[in-house]
Amino acid sequence: MLKTPKIKYRKLQDPTECTGNDLLILAPGFQFDSLQSAVKNGLHVLALGLDKEEIDTAFPGKTKAGIWQNTYSYPAEGLGKNPLLIGISNADLFWRKPISATFFNESNAPALKYMESGAGKVVFVQAVPWLFDADEFQLRTTLRRNYGLISRLAHNLGAESRSGLLERLSHPPKLFFAGWRGKADPDRQGMQRNFFSPSFRPGADWKPIQVPGAFDTASNGLAGYDGDFWYRTTFNVPKIPSAKETTLFIGRVDDFSKVWLNGKFLGEVTDKTNPDDYWLFSRSYKIPSSLLRKQNNTLVVLCTDLRGSGGIFQTPWLQLKDSDLNLYSDTPRPDDDPYRYYHW
């Protein structure tokens, strides 16, 4: 659930590792006998969907928690007056279909409660994603906004979010390749042996290779080597770009190069195609998006080094035209409940 709003977190085997000013996010089933003491010492807590017994055990007699059946939401008052509730509105706490869960026996905002204890702060959220079915007509958009509610509360309590949104506003997202393997081919048998083919299976003689960087180094056992060297990597694409074409960037290759993607030859750079700058020329290819698969794509680069250092000297990437992020957290669908888009 924390992955959807891109909240940076780590799982704790022992919650006593938390110190003052840390944020501890609790879910049903947690065990922390000294929680109340830790909060008094400065621990902040975001408690998500705890049941009545868990709430009463952690903070006995302080919350008025109870089990409510077939409950609708209630408007909350004074949300903007509390710094920890900045960015939260009644729209974030509203649902149109009755649900049954543990809520607080208060007329004001039964699904959200804030309390201080010593130096620490606690926010209880009882309206949580697992209560809202994404396939339910009346609850679908509630679920979407619920992730936003939890993300804002976590941020207000000090959590760090890494959505990558700002980086993607100006530039389309890019997929960088990892797991490169390489093999020297002094006898130039690679073409005959179909090193470029997706069906080719590299053996143990294909070694991990750093990209970008030179292949003819002492650490690779190839000091002073000039000749052919093959690079291969496989990768998955989270979402095939909807545009007809996208860009594959290889960058500078010293000296000659040939490039294949999923067995399709994309092009070569030699002293005949680029007589003045073949060793400096930045390789970039427009490829049809239909050439890509969601899984097990194969990228192959043949580098021919004539003298000195050889290799791929820039970081290759694939441009993904479509981002999995959106400026709007709530993306409407034609069959959404129109009443969910009323302004508050």
Phi and psi in degrees as GROMACS dihedral restraints (atoms count N, CA, C in turn):
[ dihedral_restraints ]
;  ai    aj    ak    al  type     phi  dphi    fc
    3     4     5     6     1   -76.3    20    10
    4     5     6     7     1   -18.4    20    10
    6     7     8     9     1   -72.2    20    10
    7     8     9    10     1   -35.5    20    10
    9    10    11    12     1   -60.0    20    10
   10    11    12    13     1   -48.4    20    10
   12    13    14    15     1   -84.0    20    10
   13    14    15    16     1    10.6    20    10
   15    16    17    18     1    62.6    20    10
   16    17    18    19     1    36.4    20    10
   18    19    20    21     1   -82.8    20    10
   19    20    21    22     1   128.6    20    10
   21    22    23    24     1   -77.2    20    10
   22    23    24    25     1   127.7    20    10
   24    25    26    27     1  -152.7    20    10
   25    26    27    28     1   168.5    20    10
   27    28    29    30     1  -141.9    20    10
   28    29    30    31     1   144.4    20    10
   30    31    32    33     1   -79.8    20    10
   31    32    33    34     1   141.6    20    10
   33    34    35    36     1  -111.5    20    10
   34    35    36    37     1   127.8    20    10
   36    37    38    39     1   -78.5    20    10
   37    38    39    40     1   -31.6    20    10
   39    40    41    42     1  -128.3    20    10
   40    41    42    43     1   104.6    20    10
   42    43    44    45     1   -64.6    20    10
   43    44    45    46     1   -13.9    20    10
   45    46    47    48     1   -69.8    20    10
   46    47    48    49     1    -7.5    20    10
   48    49    50    51     1   -66.9    20    10
   49    50    51    52     1   -21.5    20    10
   51    52    53    54     1   -65.6    20    10
   52    53    54    55     1   145.3    20    10
   54    55    56    57     1  -124.6    20    10
   55    56    57    58     1   177.4    20    10
   57    58    59    60     1   -55.2    20    10
   58    59    60    61     1   139.0    20    10
   60    61    62    63     1    75.5    20    10
   61    62    63    64     1    -2.1    20    10
   63    64    65    66     1   -72.9    20    10
   64    65    66    67     1   158.8    20    10
   66    67    68    69     1  -110.9    20    10
   67    68    69    70     1   123.1    20    10
   69    70    71    72     1  -108.8    20    10
   70    71    72    73     1   123.0    20    10
   72    73    74    75     1  -101.8    20    10
   73    74    75    76     1   121.4    20    10
   75    76    77    78     1  -107.6    20    10
   76    77    78    79     1   142.8    20    10
   78    79    80    81     1  -127.3    20    10
   79    80    81    82     1   166.5    20    10
   81    82    83    84     1   -54.0    20    10
   82    83    84    85     1   139.6    20    10
   84    85    86    87     1    95.9    20    10
   85    86    87    88     1     0.5    20    10
   87    88    89    90     1   -66.5    20    10
   88    89    90    91     1   156.1    20    10
   90    91    92    93     1  -134.0    20    10
   91    92    93    94     1   117.4    20    10
   93    94    95    96     1  -156.6    20    10
   94    95    96    97     1    89.9    20    10
   96    97    98    99     1   -63.0    20    10
   97    98    99   100     1   -31.9    20    10
   99   100   101   102     1  -102.8    20    10
  100   101   102   103     1    29.0    20    10
  102   103   104   105     1   -59.6    20    10
  103   104   105   106     1   -47.3    20    10
  105   106   107   108     1   -61.1    20    10
  106   107   108   109     1   -39.6    20    10
  108   109   110   111     1   -66.6    20    10
  109   110   111   112     1   -40.4    20    10
  111   112   113   114     1   -64.2    20    10
  112   113   114   115     1   -38.7    20    10
  114   115   116   117     1   -64.5    20    10
  115   116   117   118     1   -42.1    20    10
  117   118   119   120     1   -60.6    20    10
  118   119   120   121     1   -28.2    20    10
  120   121   122   123     1   -88.4    20    10
  121   122   123   124     1     4.4    20    10
  123   124   125   126     1   117.6    20    10
  124   125   126   127     1    -0.6    20    10
  126   127   128   129     1   -72.6    20    10
  127   128   129   130     1   135.1    20    10
  129   130   131   132     1  -100.1    20    10
  130   131   132   133     1   143.5    20    10
  132   133   134   135     1  -131.9    20    10
  133   134   135   136     1   133.0    20    10
  135   136   137   138     1  -114.0    20    10
  136   137   138   139     1   108.2    20    10
  138   139   140   141     1  -101.2    20    10
  139   140   141   142     1   122.8    20    10
  141   142   143   144     1  -113.6    20    10
  142   143   144   145     1   111.3    20    10
  144   145   146   147     1    65.1    20    10
  145   146   147   148     1    32.2    20    10
  147   148   149   150     1   -70.1    20    10
  148   149   150   151     1   152.0    20    10
  150   151   152   153     1   -86.4    20    10
  151   152   153   154     1   173.0    20    10
  153   154   155   156     1   -59.3    20    10
  154   155   156   157     1   -42.8    20    10
  156   157   158   159     1   -63.5    20    10
  157   158   159   160     1   -42.2    20    10
  159   160   161   162     1   -65.3    20    10
  160   161   162   163     1   -41.5    20    10
  162   163   164   165     1   -65.8    20    10
  163   164   165   166     1   -46.0    20    10
  165   166   167   168     1   -66.7    20    10
  166   167   168   169     1   -33.2    20    10
  168   169   170   171     1   -69.5    20    10
  169   170   171   172     1   -40.9    20    10
  171   172   173   174     1   -72.7    20    10
  172   173   174   175     1   -41.0    20    10
  174   175   176   177     1  -135.8    20    10
  175   176   177   178     1    73.6    20    10
  177   178   179   180     1   -60.1    20    10
  178   179   180   181     1   129.7    20    10
  180   181   182   183     1    72.7    20    10
  181   182   183   184     1    11.8    20    10
  183   184   185   186     1  -115.0    20    10
  184   185   186   187     1    -8.9    20    10
  186   187   188   189     1  -118.0    20    10
  187   188   189   190     1   -19.1    20    10
  189   190   191   192     1    57.7    20    10
  190   191   192   193     1    42.6    20    10
  192   193   194   195     1   -76.8    20    10
  193   194   195   196     1   143.5    20    10
  195   196   197   198     1  -152.7    20    10
  196   197   198   199     1   164.2    20    10
  198   199   200   201     1   -93.3    20    10
  199   200   201   202     1   118.7    20    10
  201   202   203   204     1  -108.2    20    10
  202   203   204   205     1   135.1    20    10
  204   205   206   207     1  -102.6    20    10
  205   206   207   208     1   139.2    20    10
  207   208   209   210     1    48.4    20    10
  208   209   210   211     1    56.7    20    10
  210   211   212   213     1   -99.4    20    10
  211   212   213   214     1   133.9    20    10
  213   214   215   216     1   -93.6    20    10
  214   215   216   217     1   165.4    20    10
  216   217   218   219     1   -76.2    20    10
  217   218   219   220     1   158.1    20    10
  219   220   221   222     1  -123.3    20    10
  220   221   222   223     1   143.7    20    10
  222   223   224   225     1   -67.5    20    10
  223   224   225   226     1   140.1    20    10
  225   226   227   228     1   -98.4    20    10
  226   227   228   229     1   151.5    20    10
  228   229   230   231     1  -113.8    20    10
  229   230   231   232     1   146.0    20    10
  231   232   233   234     1    71.3    20    10
  232   233   234   235     1    26.1    20    10
  234   235   236   237     1   -61.9    20    10
  235   236   237   238     1   -39.4    20    10
  237   238   239   240     1   -74.5    20    10
  238   239   240   241     1    -8.9    20    10
  240   241   242   243     1   -82.4    20    10
  241   242   243   244     1   -17.8    20    10
  243   244   245   246     1  -102.1    20    10
  244   245   246   247     1   120.9    20    10
  246   247   248   249     1   -55.9    20    10
  247   248   249   250     1   -31.6    20    10
  249   250   251   252     1   -75.4    20    10
  250   251   252   253     1   -11.6    20    10
  252   253   254   255     1  -110.2    20    10
  253   254   255   256     1    14.0    20    10
  255   256   257   258     1   -61.7    20    10
  256   257   258   259     1   135.9    20    10
  258   259   260   261     1    89.5    20    10
  259   260   261   262     1    -4.5    20    10
  261   262   263   264     1   -98.9    20    10
  262   263   264   265     1   132.6    20    10
  264   265   266   267     1  -125.9    20    10
  265   266   267   268     1   171.1    20    10
  267   268   269   270     1   -64.2    20    10
  268   269   270   271     1   -24.6    20    10
  270   271   272   273     1   -62.6    20    10
  271   272   273   274     1   -30.4    20    10
  273   274   275   276     1   -74.7    20    10
  274   275   276   277     1   -16.7    20    10
  276   277   278   279     1  -112.4    20    10
  277   278   279   280     1    18.5    20    10
  279   280   281   282     1  -111.4    20    10
  280   281   282   283     1   138.1    20    10
  282   283   284   285     1  -143.1    20    10
  283   284   285   286     1   152.8    20    10
  285   286   287   288     1  -104.2    20    10
  286   287   288   289     1    -7.5    20    10
  288   289   290   291     1  -116.9    20    10
  289   290   291   292     1   132.9    20    10
  291   292   293   294     1   -63.2    20    10
  292   293   294   295     1   139.6    20    10
  294   295   296   297     1  -129.3    20    10
  295   296   297   298     1   158.3    20    10
  297   298   299   300     1  -116.4    20    10
  298   299   300   301     1   128.6    20    10
  300   301   302   303     1  -169.6    20    10
  301   302   303   304     1  -177.0    20    10
  303   304   305   306     1   -82.9    20    10
  304   305   306   307     1   122.8    20    10
  306   307   308   309     1  -129.7    20    10
  307   308   309   310     1   178.6    20    10
  309   310   311   312     1   -99.4    20    10
  310   311   312   313     1   133.5    20    10
  312   313   314   315     1   -76.4    20    10
  313   314   315   316     1    64.5    20    10
  315   316   317   318     1  -136.8    20    10
  316   317   318   319     1   146.5    20    10
  318   319   320   321     1   -70.3    20    10
  319   320   321   322     1   -19.6    20    10
  321   322   323   324     1  -105.0    20    10
  322   323   324   325     1   117.2    20    10
  324   325   326   327     1    51.3    20    10
  325   326   327   328     1    68.4    20    10
  327   328   329   330     1   -65.0    20    10
  328   329   330   331     1   -18.0    20    10
  330   331   332   333     1   -93.3    20    10
  331   332   333   334     1    -4.7    20    10
  333   334   335   336     1  -141.1    20    10
  334   335   336   337     1   129.7    20    10
  336   337   338   339     1  -141.3    20    10
  337   338   339   340     1   136.6    20    10
  339   340   341   342     1  -119.2    20    10
  340   341   342   343     1   137.4    20    10
  342   343   344   345     1  -149.4    20    10
  343   344   345   346     1   153.5    20    10
  345   346   347   348     1  -114.0    20    10
  346   347   348   349     1   146.5    20    10
  348   349   350   351     1  -145.3    20    10
  349   350   351   352     1   106.4    20    10
  351   352   353   354     1    65.7    20    10
  352   353   354   355     1  -128.1    20    10
  354   355   356   357     1   -89.5    20    10
  355   356   357   358     1    -5.9    20    10
  357   358   359   360     1  -103.1    20    10
  358   359   360   361     1   166.3    20    10
  360   361   362   363     1  -129.6    20    10
  361   362   363   364     1   146.0    20    10
  363   364   365   366     1  -131.2    20    10
  364   365   366   367     1   131.8    20    10
  366   367   368   369     1  -121.3    20    10
  367   368   369   370     1   122.0    20    10
  369   370   371   372     1   -97.7    20    10
  370   371   372   373     1   130.9    20    10
  372   373   374   375     1  -120.7    20    10
  373   374   375   376     1   113.9    20    10
  375   376   377   378     1   -98.3    20    10
  376   377   378   379     1   -16.7    20    10
  378   379   380   381     1   -92.1    20    10
  379   380   381   382     1   101.5    20    10
  381   382   383   384     1  -124.3    20    10
  382   383   384   385     1   160.2    20    10
  384   385   386   387     1   -54.5    20    10
  385   386   387   388     1   -35.7    20    10
  387   388   389   390     1   -72.4    20    10
  388   389   390   391     1    -4.1    20    10
  390   391   392   393     1   -88.2    20    10
  391   392   393   394     1   -11.4    20    10
  393   394   395   396     1  -118.6    20    10
  394   395   396   397     1   115.7    20    10
  396   397   398   399     1   -80.3    20    10
  397   398   399   400     1   124.0    20    10
  399   400   401   402     1   -63.8    20    10
  400   401   402   403     1   -20.7    20    10
  402   403   404   405     1   -89.9    20    10
  403   404   405   406     1    -6.4    20    10
  405   406   407   408     1   -80.4    20    10
  406   407   408   409     1   125.2    20    10
  408   409   410   411     1   -53.2    20    10
  409   410   411   412     1   -41.8    20    10
  411   412   413   414     1   -87.7    20    10
  412   413   414   415     1    -7.5    20    10
  414   415   416   417     1  -118.0    20    10
  415   416   417   418     1    -9.0    20    10
  417   418   419   420     1   -59.3    20    10
  418   419   420   421     1   -50.1    20    10
  420   421   422   423     1   -73.9    20    10
  421   422   423   424     1   -25.0    20    10
  423   424   425   426     1   -61.4    20    10
  424   425   426   427     1   -41.9    20    10
  426   427   428   429     1   -60.8    20    10
  427   428   429   430     1   -44.6    20    10
  429   430   431   432     1   -60.5    20    10
  430   431   432   433     1   -45.7    20    10
  432   433   434   435     1   -71.8    20    10
  433   434   435   436     1   -24.4    20    10
  435   436   437   438     1   -64.7    20    10
  436   437   438   439     1   -36.9    20    10
  438   439   440   441     1   -62.9    20    10
  439   440   441   442     1   -39.0    20    10
  441   442   443   444     1   -64.7    20    10
  442   443   444   445     1   -38.8    20    10
  444   445   446   447     1   -58.8    20    10
  445   446   447   448     1   -49.4    20    10
  447   448   449   450     1   -66.1    20    10
  448   449   450   451     1   -39.0    20    10
  450   451   452   453     1   -62.1    20    10
  451   452   453   454     1   -43.8    20    10
  453   454   455   456     1   -67.7    20    10
  454   455   456   457     1   -41.5    20    10
  456   457   458   459     1   -62.8    20    10
  457   458   459   460     1   -43.9    20    10
  459   460   461   462     1   -61.9    20    10
  460   461   462   463     1   -41.3    20    10
  462   463   464   465     1   -63.7    20    10
  463   464   465   466     1   -43.8    20    10
  465   466   467   468     1   -63.1    20    10
  466   467   468   469     1   -26.8    20    10
  468   469   470   471     1   -89.4    20    10
  469   470   471   472     1    -0.5    20    10
  471   472   473   474     1   111.3    20    10
  472   473   474   475     1     4.5    20    10
  474   475   476   477     1   -71.5    20    10
  475   476   477   478     1   155.7    20    10
  477   478   479   480     1  -104.9    20    10
  478   479   480   481     1   133.2    20    10
  480   481   482   483     1  -115.1    20    10
  481   482   483   484     1   135.4    20    10
  483   484   485   486     1  -124.2    20    10
  484   485   486   487     1    77.9    20    10
  486   487   488   489     1   -83.2    20    10
  487   488   489   490     1   -24.1    20    10
  489   490   491   492     1    75.0    20    10
  490   491   492   493     1     7.5    20    10
  492   493   494   495     1   -62.7    20    10
  493   494   495   496     1   -45.0    20    10
  495   496   497   498     1   -61.8    20    10
  496   497   498   499     1   -39.0    20    10
  498   499   500   501     1   -65.9    20    10
  499   500   501   502     1   -26.7    20    10
  501   502   503   504     1   -93.9    20    10
  502   503   504   505     1    -5.6    20    10
  504   505   506   507     1   -68.7    20    10
  505   506   507   508     1   -37.6    20    10
  507   508   509   510     1   -96.6    20    10
  508   509   510   511     1   -24.0    20    10
  510   511   512   513     1  -132.9    20    10
  511   512   513   514     1   137.4    20    10
  513   514   515   516     1   -60.1    20    10
  514   515   516   517     1   147.9    20    10
  516   517   518   519     1   -64.5    20    10
  517   518   519   520     1   148.9    20    10
  519   520   521   522     1  -122.2    20    10
  520   521   522   523     1   146.9    20    10
  522   523   524   525     1  -105.0    20    10
  523   524   525   526     1   119.4    20    10
  525   526   527   528     1   -97.5    20    10
  526   527   528   529     1   147.9    20    10
  528   529   530   531     1   -97.2    20    10
  529   530   531   532     1   143.7    20    10
  531   532   533   534     1  -130.6    20    10
  532   533   534   535     1   171.8    20    10
  534   535   536   537     1    70.7    20    10
  535   536   537   538     1    33.5    20    10
  537   538   539   540     1   -66.2    20    10
  538   539   540   541     1   140.8    20    10
  540   541   542   543     1  -128.7    20    10
  541   542   543   544     1   150.3    20    10
  543   544   545   546     1  -142.3    20    10
  544   545   546   547     1   162.3    20    10
  546   547   548   549     1  -152.0    20    10
  547   548   549   550     1   131.1    20    10
  549   550   551   552     1   -72.2    20    10
  550   551   552   553     1   146.0    20    10
  552   553   554   555     1  -134.4    20    10
  553   554   555   556     1    68.0    20    10
  555   556   557   558     1   -63.6    20    10
  556   557   558   559     1   -27.6    20    10
  558   559   560   561     1   -91.9    20    10
  559   560   561   562     1     0.1    20    10
  561   562   563   564     1    54.7    20    10
  562   563   564   565     1    51.4    20    10
  564   565   566   567     1   -98.4    20    10
  565   566   567   568     1    -5.2    20    10
  567   568   569   570     1   -61.1    20    10
  568   569   570   571     1   -41.0    20    10
  570   571   572   573     1   -63.8    20    10
  571   572   573   574     1   -44.8    20    10
  573   574   575   576     1   -64.7    20    10
  574   575   576   577     1   -32.3    20    10
  576   577   578   579     1   -91.6    20    10
  577   578   579   580     1     6.5    20    10
  579   580   581   582     1    60.4    20    10
  580   581   582   583     1    43.4    20    10
  582   583   584   585     1   -58.3    20    10
  583   584   585   586     1   -24.0    20    10
  585   586   587   588     1   -83.9    20    10
  586   587   588   589     1    -9.4    20    10
  588   589   590   591     1   -81.2    20    10
  589   590   591   592     1   140.3    20    10
  591   592   593   594     1   -61.3    20    10
  592   593   594   595     1   -26.3    20    10
  594   595   596   597     1   -79.4    20    10
  595   596   597   598     1   -12.8    20    10
  597   598   599   600     1   -69.4    20    10
  598   599   600   601     1   136.9    20    10
  600   601   602   603     1  -112.4    20    10
  601   602   603   604     1   106.9    20    10
  603   604   605   606     1   -61.9    20    10
  604   605   606   607     1   141.0    20    10
  606   607   608   609     1   -92.2    20    10
  607   608   609   610     1  -168.0    20    10
  609   610   611   612     1   -67.2    20    10
  610   611   612   613     1   -16.2    20    10
  612   613   614   615     1   -79.2    20    10
  613   614   615   616     1    -5.6    20    10
  615   616   617   618     1   -87.9    20    10
  616   617   618   619     1   113.6    20    10
  618   619   620   621     1  -103.4    20    10
  619   620   621   622     1   151.7    20    10
  621   622   623   624     1   -57.5    20    10
  622   623   624   625     1   138.9    20    10
  624   625   626   627     1  -136.1    20    10
  625   626   627   628     1   138.8    20    10
  627   628   629   630     1   -78.3    20    10
  628   629   630   631     1   129.9    20    10
  630   631   632   633     1  -131.5    20    10
  631   632   633   634     1   123.8    20    10
  633   634   635   636     1   -78.4    20    10
  634   635   636   637     1   161.2    20    10
  636   637   638   639     1   151.2    20    10
  637   638   639   640     1   166.8    20    10
  639   640   641   642     1   -80.9    20    10
  640   641   642   643     1   143.9    20    10
  642   643   644   645     1   -90.6    20    10
  643   644   645   646     1   -24.3    20    10
  645   646   647   648     1   -91.1    20    10
  646   647   648   649     1    69.5    20    10
  648   649   650   651     1  -120.6    20    10
  649   650   651   652     1   163.3    20    10
  651   652   653   654     1   -64.3    20    10
  652   653   654   655     1   -37.2    20    10
  654   655   656   657     1   -65.6    20    10
  655   656   657   658     1   -25.8    20    10
  657   658   659   660     1   -90.6    20    10
  658   659   660   661     1    -1.0    20    10
  660   661   662   663     1    73.0    20    10
  661   662   663   664     1    21.6    20    10
  663   664   665   666     1  -127.3    20    10
  664   665   666   667     1    26.2    20    10
  666   667   668   669     1   -57.6    20    10
  667   668   669   670     1   128.5    20    10
  669   670   671   672     1    81.3    20    10
  670   671   672   673     1     2.4    20    10
  672   673   674   675     1   -78.0    20    10
  673   674   675   676     1   132.6    20    10
  675   676   677   678     1  -124.7    20    10
  676   677   678   679     1   136.0    20    10
  678   679   680   681     1   147.1    20    10
  679   680   681   682     1  -158.2    20    10
  681   682   683   684     1   -81.2    20    10
  682   683   684   685     1   141.7    20    10
  684   685   686   687     1  -143.0    20    10
  685   686   687   688     1   131.4    20    10
  687   688   689   690     1  -103.2    20    10
  688   689   690   691     1   136.3    20    10
  690   691   692   693     1  -114.3    20    10
  691   692   693   694     1   139.2    20    10
  693   694   695   696     1  -139.9    20    10
  694   695   696   697     1   144.2    20    10
  696   697   698   699     1  -151.3    20    10
  697   698   699   700     1   155.4    20    10
  699   700   701   702     1  -119.3    20    10
  700   701   702   703     1   151.8    20    10
  702   703   704   705     1  -154.6    20    10
  703   704   705   706     1   158.9    20    10
  705   706   707   708     1  -109.0    20    10
  706   707   708   709     1   153.7    20    10
  708   709   710   711     1  -116.3    20    10
  709   710   711   712     1   117.4    20    10
  711   712   713   714     1   -61.5    20    10
  712   713   714   715     1   -33.3    20    10
  714   715   716   717     1  -151.3    20    10
  715   716   717   718     1   122.9    20    10
  717   718   719   720     1   -67.1    20    10
  718   719   720   721     1   128.0    20    10
  720   721   722   723     1   -57.1    20    10
  721   722   723   724     1   140.6    20    10
  723   724   725   726     1   -78.5    20    10
  724   725   726   727     1   -22.2    20    10
  726   727   728   729     1   -66.2    20    10
  727   728   729   730     1   152.5    20    10
  729   730   731   732     1   -64.3    20    10
  730   731   732   733     1   -33.0    20    10
  732   733   734   735     1  -127.6    20    10
  733   734   735   736     1   155.0    20    10
  735   736   737   738     1  -142.7    20    10
  736   737   738   739     1   179.7    20    10
  738   739   740   741     1  -115.6    20    10
  739   740   741   742     1   131.6    20    10
  741   742   743   744     1  -108.8    20    10
  742   743   744   745     1   118.9    20    10
  744   745   746   747     1  -106.3    20    10
  745   746   747   748     1   124.7    20    10
  747   748   749   750     1  -104.2    20    10
  748   749   750   751     1   -37.3    20    10
  750   751   752   753     1    89.0    20    10
  751   752   753   754     1  -156.6    20    10
  753   754   755   756     1   -80.8    20    10
  754   755   756   757     1   131.4    20    10
  756   757   758   759     1  -126.7    20    10
  757   758   759   760     1   130.9    20    10
  759   760   761   762     1  -111.5    20    10
  760   761   762   763     1   112.6    20    10
  762   763   764   765     1  -111.1    20    10
  763   764   765   766     1   -67.0    20    10
  765   766   767   768     1   -86.7    20    10
  766   767   768   769     1   162.0    20    10
  768   769   770   771     1  -152.3    20    10
  769   770   771   772     1   151.2    20    10
  771   772   773   774     1  -133.1    20    10
  772   773   774   775     1   144.6    20    10
  774   775   776   777     1  -131.7    20    10
  775   776   777   778     1   136.0    20    10
  777   778   779   780     1  -128.8    20    10
  778   779   780   781     1   142.0    20    10
  780   781   782   783     1  -127.4    20    10
  781   782   783   784     1   119.8    20    10
  783   784   785   786     1    51.2    20    10
  784   785   786   787     1    40.1    20    10
  786   787   788   789     1    84.9    20    10
  787   788   789   790     1    -9.4    20    10
  789   790   791   792     1   -90.2    20    10
  790   791   792   793     1   126.8    20    10
  792   793   794   795     1   -73.9    20    10
  793   794   795   796     1   123.6    20    10
  795   796   797   798     1   -96.3    20    10
  796   797   798   799     1   -27.9    20    10
  798   799   800   801     1   154.3    20    10
  799   800   801   802     1   171.1    20    10
  801   802   803   804     1  -137.6    20    10
  802   803   804   805     1   156.0    20    10
  804   805   806   807     1  -128.0    20    10
  805   806   807   808     1   122.6    20    10
  807   808   809   810     1  -140.2    20    10
  808   809   810   811     1  -174.9    20    10
  810   811   812   813     1   -71.7    20    10
  811   812   813   814     1   -11.3    20    10
  813   814   815   816     1   -87.2    20    10
  814   815   816   817     1   -39.7    20    10
  816   817   818   819     1   -78.6    20    10
  817   818   819   820     1   -34.3    20    10
  819   820   821   822     1  -139.4    20    10
  820   821   822   823     1    72.8    20    10
  822   823   824   825     1   -62.2    20    10
  823   824   825   826     1   -26.0    20    10
  825   826   827   828     1   -92.0    20    10
  826   827   828   829     1   -21.6    20    10
  828   829   830   831     1  -149.4    20    10
  829   830   831   832     1    29.1    20    10
  831   832   833   834     1   -58.4    20    10
  832   833   834   835     1   -31.6    20    10
  834   835   836   837     1   -82.4    20    10
  835   836   837   838     1   -11.2    20    10
  837   838   839   840     1  -113.2    20    10
  838   839   840   841     1   -15.9    20    10
  840   841   842   843     1   -63.6    20    10
  841   842   843   844     1   133.2    20    10
  843   844   845   846     1   -87.2    20    10
  844   845   846   847     1   117.7    20    10
  846   847   848   849     1   -82.5    20    10
  847   848   849   850     1   129.6    20    10
  849   850   851   852     1  -148.4    20    10
  850   851   852   853     1   137.1    20    10
  852   853   854   855     1  -131.5    20    10
  853   854   855   856     1   134.0    20    10
  855   856   857   858     1   -84.0    20    10
  856   857   858   859     1   123.6    20    10
  858   859   860   861     1  -123.9    20    10
  859   860   861   862     1   147.7    20    10
  861   862   863   864     1   -69.5    20    10
  862   863   864   865     1   135.9    20    10
  864   865   866   867     1   -61.5    20    10
  865   866   867   868     1   -25.4    20    10
  867   868   869   870     1   -66.2    20    10
  868   869   870   871     1   -15.2    20    10
  870   871   872   873     1   -74.7    20    10
  871   872   873   874     1   -19.4    20    10
  873   874   875   876     1   -86.6    20    10
  874   875   876   877     1   149.8    20    10
  876   877   878   879     1  -120.7    20    10
  877   878   879   880     1   158.8    20    10
  879   880   881   882     1   -67.0    20    10
  880   881   882   883     1   -32.1    20    10
  882   883   884   885     1  -133.6    20    10
  883   884   885   886     1   151.3    20    10
  885   886   887   888     1    58.9    20    10
  886   887   888   889     1    47.8    20    10
  888   889   890   891     1   -78.8    20    10
  889   890   891   892     1   144.9    20    10
  891   892   893   894     1  -119.6    20    10
  892   893   894   895     1   122.8    20    10
  894   895   896   897     1  -113.7    20    10
  895   896   897   898     1   127.9    20    10
  897   898   899   900     1  -129.3    20    10
  898   899   900   901     1   133.8    20    10
  900   901   902   903     1  -127.8    20    10
  901   902   903   904     1   124.4    20    10
  903   904   905   906     1   -99.5    20    10
  904   905   906   907     1   119.7    20    10
  906   907   908   909     1  -109.0    20    10
  907   908   909   910     1   129.1    20    10
  909   910   911   912     1  -111.8    20    10
  910   911   912   913     1   112.6    20    10
  912   913   914   915     1   -95.6    20    10
  913   914   915   916     1   125.8    20    10
  915   916   917   918     1   -91.3    20    10
  916   917   918   919     1   -35.2    20    10
  918   919   920   921     1  -165.5    20    10
  919   920   921   922     1   158.0    20    10
  921   922   923   924     1    63.3    20    10
  922   923   924   925     1  -149.8    20    10
  924   925   926   927     1   -80.8    20    10
  925   926   927   928     1   140.8    20    10
  927   928   929   930     1  -129.0    20    10
  928   929   930   931     1   153.6    20    10
  930   931   932   933     1   150.1    20    10
  931   932   933   934     1  -174.6    20    10
  933   934   935   936     1   -91.4    20    10
  934   935   936   937     1   120.8    20    10
  936   937   938   939     1  -112.3    20    10
  937   938   939   940     1    13.1    20    10
  939   940   941   942     1  -135.1    20    10
  940   941   942   943     1   166.9    20    10
  942   943   944   945     1   -86.7    20    10
  943   944   945   946     1   114.2    20    10
  945   946   947   948     1   -70.2    20    10
  946   947   948   949     1   150.8    20    10
  948   949   950   951     1  -155.2    20    10
  949   950   951   952     1   160.0    20    10
  951   952   953   954     1  -114.2    20    10
  952   953   954   955     1   128.1    20    10
  954   955   956   957     1   -82.9    20    10
  955   956   957   958     1   127.2    20    10
  957   958   959   960     1  -103.3    20    10
  958   959   960   961     1   111.3    20    10
  960   961   962   963     1   -65.2    20    10
  961   962   963   964     1   -34.3    20    10
  963   964   965   966     1   -99.4    20    10
  964   965   966   967     1   132.7    20    10
  966   967   968   969     1   -94.0    20    10
  967   968   969   970     1   144.7    20    10
  969   970   971   972     1   -83.3    20    10
  970   971   972   973     1     2.2    20    10
  972   973   974   975     1  -106.3    20    10
  973   974   975   976     1   156.3    20    10
  975   976   977   978     1  -137.0    20    10
  976   977   978   979     1   144.8    20    10
  978   979   980   981     1   -63.4    20    10
  979   980   981   982     1   -21.9    20    10
  981   982   983   984     1  -113.5    20    10
  982   983   984   985     1   124.4    20    10
  984   985   986   987     1   -71.7    20    10
  985   986   987   988     1   -21.5    20    10
  987   988   989   990     1  -113.3    20    10
  988   989   990   991     1   100.4    20    10
  990   991   992   993     1   -94.2    20    10
  991   992   993   994     1   114.5    20    10
  993   994   995   996     1   -64.8    20    10
  994   995   996   997     1   150.8    20    10
  996   997   998   999     1  -121.4    20    10
  997   998   999  1000     1   151.9    20    10
  999  1000  1001  1002     1   -58.0    20    10
 1000  1001  1002  1003     1   -29.8    20    10
 1002  1003  1004  1005     1   -98.2    20    10
 1003  1004  1005  1006     1    16.4    20    10
 1005  1006  1007  1008     1   -67.8    20    10
 1006  1007  1008  1009     1   156.4    20    10
 1008  1009  1010  1011     1   -72.0    20    10
 1009  1010  1011  1012     1   114.9    20    10
 1011  1012  1013  1014     1   -62.6    20    10
 1012  1013  1014  1015     1   -25.4    20    10
 1014  1015  1016  1017     1   -68.1    20    10
 1015  1016  1017  1018     1   -15.6    20    10
 1017  1018  1019  1020     1   -74.5    20    10
 1018  1019  1020  1021     1   -10.8    20    10
 1020  1021  1022  1023     1  -106.9    20    10
 1021  1022  1023  1024     1    16.2    20    10
 1023  1024  1025  1026     1   -66.5    20    10
 1024  1025  1026  1027     1   143.5    20    10
 1026  1027  1028  1029     1   -78.5    20    10
 1027  1028  1029  1030     1   145.2    20    10
